[in-house]
Amino acid sequence: MTTGAITGLDLCARYYAAVGAPLLADCFPDHFDRIAAGLVGDGSDCFGFDDEISRDHDWGPGFCVWLTAADYAAIGEPLSRKLADLPGEFEGVAARQISVWGQGRTGVFEIGRFYKRFIGRERPPETLAQWRLIPETHLAAATNGRIFHDPLGAFTAFRDALLAFYPEDIRLKMMALRCMTMAQAGQYNYARCTARGEAVAAQRVEAQFVDAAISMVFLLNRRYKPYFKWMHRAVRNLPILGPTMFRLTRELVTCHERHFGAALARQKQALMDRICAAVARVLRDQSLSQAAGDLLLEHGPQLQARIADPQIRDLDIWAP
């Protein structure tokens, strides 16, 4: 946000405190200490990255209310009707302009069904196979935002189970694949594409490289990568390689020349090599790999070999 402008999360927290909490306490006194409220899920405001551009749709006063299955059956419908009567405008900010794809971002939810929208399950994953099915960007959306009120703790307990991060075997498997992807895209195919003058293919592998590199940094920090629009902005705040990855990937994608040519290709290749070298250095520093060089094709198999579960360890290294 610009200086002096309120963020969506802060606006919604104030809206809940001023009009939401009093209504819940007054109309549902027997359940107030069992209700969780906050703002979590899709949208730039939930990640704290909203700005003036974000205000044209799915932005404004609002919040989520989360109930256990029993409480949802008891008060879900009347609570939804009460929330629908709350004023849409607050502190001079207009009511939310809900887009076609922005339905259901605020309102009343049963806890399990709310999380199922993001992770495909009404309970936290319990097995490695269940964890493997959940995209990291979905986990980022399920654990972002802010909880304003949760005396019962049921919503927070689910959230905390996800925030504990992937089991180590899954993290290692994902990191091994990121090494292979970075190597194949940036250390091998980019140079071949540029040598052939294949500008479209080169741009495609460059984007693939950047996505895998940023994901690798999130995995090193045990944090979930947000979806593409916010992953670069978010990586800057991570302690392990975050500022370095933010700077180098930005330089990589902005060092354009008027024409696609050898000089630009060499500049981009050098930046990709620096990124790979930084990742390789951290892998060695954390004793995750003993490969001496910076070719990530050598580090990927070492990460995979550290996986304890044989069913995960024996998967093809290129398998997601």
N, C-alpha and C positions, 0 to 999 in steps of 0.2 A: 504493500500500500504506500501511497505517497505520505509525506510527513503530515501529521495531524489527522489523517484519515483512519477510521477504525477498521480493524480486520473483521472478516465475517465471523470468525470464532468468538472474538470479544463481543461483537454485536449480539450474537445469539446467546452468549452467556448472560449478558445484561438483560436481554429480552426474557429469558427464562427466569432470572431472579426477580424481575419487576412484575411480570404478568403470569408466567407459567407456574412457578412454585406456589404463589398464593392461591391460584385456582385449584391446583392439585390438593393442597392442604385443606382448603375449604370444602371442596366437593367430594373428596375421597379420603377423608381423615383416617379411615381404618386401613387404607392401603398406602398411605403416603410414605411410610417407612419401608415399603417394599418396592417402590418405584425407582427405576434408574432413568436418568435424563442426561442428554448431552448432544453432541453433534459428531457423528462418525460416518465414514463411507465415501461415496463418490463426490467429486467436486473440488475445485481449487481451494475453497474456503476450508475444507476439512484438512487439507495439507498445510494451511497457512500461507498459501502462495497466491491468494486472490489479490486483484488490483482493480483499477478503474475499468479495464476491459472486461473483467469478470462480472460486472454488475448488470449486464444486459439480460442475463437469464440465470435462473436457478441460484439466485443470491439474494440475501436479505434476512429479515427476522424469521426465526423458526428454530425448531429443535426436535430431537427424537425422544420418545418415551419408550422404554423397554420393560416388558413384564414377563414373569415366568408364565408357563403354559396355563397353570391353574388361575393365576391372576388375570391373564388375558381373557380366559373364558368367562371370568366373573365380571370384569369391568371394561374390557377392551372396547366394546361398541359404545357405551355411554361416554367413556373417556375420549374417544375419537370425536364424538359429536361436540363435546365441550371444547376441545382444542380448536375445532373448526370455527367456533364462535369468537375466538380471540382476535383482537385487532391485528390486521396485517401490517399496518404502518407502525413504526416505532422510532422514536427519537429523530423524526424527520426523514427516516429512510423508508422508501416505498415498500409495499408488500412484494413478496417474491413473484417474479414473472416465470412461471413454471413452463419449461419447454416440453416438447413431446417426449424427449428422452430423459427428462428430469423428474418424472413422476416417482413418488415414493421415497424421496430423500429425507423427508421429515414426516412426523406423525407418530402413531402408536404401533409398536411391533412386539411380537412374541420373540423372546431372546433367540431361541434356536432357529426360528425361521429367518430372523434378520441375518444371522451369520451364514445360514445356508445359501443366501443370495451370493455370497462372496466365496465361500469355500466348499459349497456343495454338500455340506453336512450340518446337522443340527446339534452336533457335539464336537468338541475339539478332536482332531485326528489322533488316533491311538496306535497306528502301525506305520512302518516306513512306507508301505504301499499307499496308504491314505495320504501321507504327506507328499509323496511324489506327484499326486494328481492335482495339487493346488498350485496355480501359477503364482509367482512371487508378487506380481502386481496386485493380485486379488488379496493377498495377505496384507500388503501395504494399506489397501483401502479399508480392510476390516479392523486395522489397529491404529488408524490415524485419529485426528480430531481430539476431542476433549470430553471427559465425563464431568458433568456439572453436579450430579447427585446420584448416589448409589449406596444407601445405608444397608441394604440387604446384601449387596456384594455379588449377586449371581451374574450380572452382566460383566463386572470387572474380572471375576474368576475366569470366565470364558476368554476374555480379552488377554488376561495374563498368561493363559495357557498358550496362546498364539504368539505373544510377545517373547516368550521363552526361546523362540526361534526354532529353526529346523533341527531335528536330531543330527548329530555330527556326521553320521554316515551319509545323510542326504546332502548336507552342506558340502562335504568332500566330493560327492558325485557331481554336484552342480559346478563346483570350482574346477574339477577336472574337465568338464565339458567347456567351461568358459575359456580355459587355457587352450583347448583344441580349436575352438572357434576363433579366438584372437589370433592364434598362429596361422590357421588356414586362411583367414580373411586378410589379416594385416601383414603377416610375415612371409606369406607365400603368394596368394592370388592377386593382391593389389599390384605388385610389381609386374606380374604377368599381364594383367589387364591393361595397365598403362603402356607396357611395351608394345602391345598390339593396337593401341589407340582406341580401346574399348571403353569410352568414357562412361557409358551407362553402367556397365558391369563394374567398373572401378568405383563408381559412386555407391553402388549397392553394397559391395564388400566393405567399403569404408564405413557405411552406416551400421552394418552388421558388426564390425569391429568395435565401434564406439559403444553400441548397446552391450556387447559382451564385456567390454572393459569396465564400464560403469557398474554393471551387475557384479562383476568380480569384486569391486571395492565394497559394495554393499555386503556381499557375502563375507569378506574379510572382517567387516565391522559387525557382523551378525545383526544386520538390519535388512528389512525388505525393501527392494527397489520399487519406487512408484512407477506408474505407467509413463510412457515415453515423454509426455509433455512436461513432466516435472522431474524426471530422473536427473537431468544435468544440474538443475538448480539445487536439488536435494543433496547431491553427492558432495557439494562444497562443504557441508557442515559435519562430515564424518571425520573422526580423528585420524584413522589410518588411511593415508593416501588421498583423502578427500580433496583438500585444496589443490594438490598436485594434479589429480585426475580432472578436476574442474578446469584448471588452467590449460592443460595440455590438450584435452579434447576440444575445448573451445578454439584454441589456436589451430588445431587440425582442420576443423570444419569451416574456418573463416579465412584461411590463407589462400584465397582464390586469386587467380590471374584471369586476364581477359580471355585467354585461349587455353584449352587443355593441352598441356605439353610436358616435356621432360623435366623442366625446372620445377614446376609445381609438383610433379610426381615425386621428385627427389625430396622436396621439402616435406611433403606429407609422409613419405616413407620414413624419414628420419624421426618425425614426431611419433609415429606408431612404434618405431623401435625403442624410443625413450620410454613410452608407456609400458611396453612389454618388459623392458629392463627394470622399471620400477616395481612392477608386479612380481617379477622373478626374485628381486631382492627381498621383498616382504615375505614371500613364500619360504625363502631360505632362512630369513631372520626368525620366522615362527616355527622353524623345523618341520614345515609341511612338505618340503621337497629338498633333496640334496643335489639336484642337477646343478652343475657349475655354471652353465651358460645362460643366456637370455632367451633361447629358443623355447617358446612355451610348449611346443610339441613334446619336449623332453620332460616338462614339469607335470603335464596332465596325467600320464601313466603313474607317476609317483604319488600324486594325490589319490588316484583310484586305488592304488595298492594299499593305502592306509585304511580303507573301508573295512570295518569289522564283519559286517553281515555278508556272507558269501553270495546271497542272491542279488545284492546290490553291487558288490565288488565284481561279480562275473558278468554283469551287463556290458554290452558294447560301450566303449568309452564315448562314442558319439550319441548314445541314447540319452534323451532328456530325462 
